[in-house]
């Protein structure tokens, strides 16, 4: 069973809404202390299931949510990426979180590019942001590689209201101009 929504493809990746078969990957991501550090902290398998179900629910309620990121060559779930805007969020975010084994391959930039295109073209978003912990240097590099810049210090809603984040981003107009290069 898949959450309702489109499937996007890049040269190396398939991006689709979460499916029940993705739980092992979600649980692996959230169990890894370094991978989970900037996305709510380590979680048990049952907590990871609830997080995955929340994302699937976003697809059902809003028509968007983070995509499951699947390697074309292996069929392996390697992360989550895409549009995210829960109640109280500081903007229309395109975010990313990948398993450590998928780091350093350019997947985050490849997938973020595809989902930023989709958010601008299909959701009509006029501003794209990335909520990044200032200590998350790898995510800052991804944001820079997709042409985003530091915008401001931001706040997340409960239960993360005490977490300092930096909002990186750009306008849809800037994104469109960049992709035309």
Helices and strands as residue ranges (DSSP letters): E 7-9, E 13-16, G 20-22, H 23-31, H 33-36, H 45-62, E 66-71, E 77-84, E 93-98, G 100-102, H 107-121, E 127-132, H 137-145, E 149-155, E 164-171, H 172-179
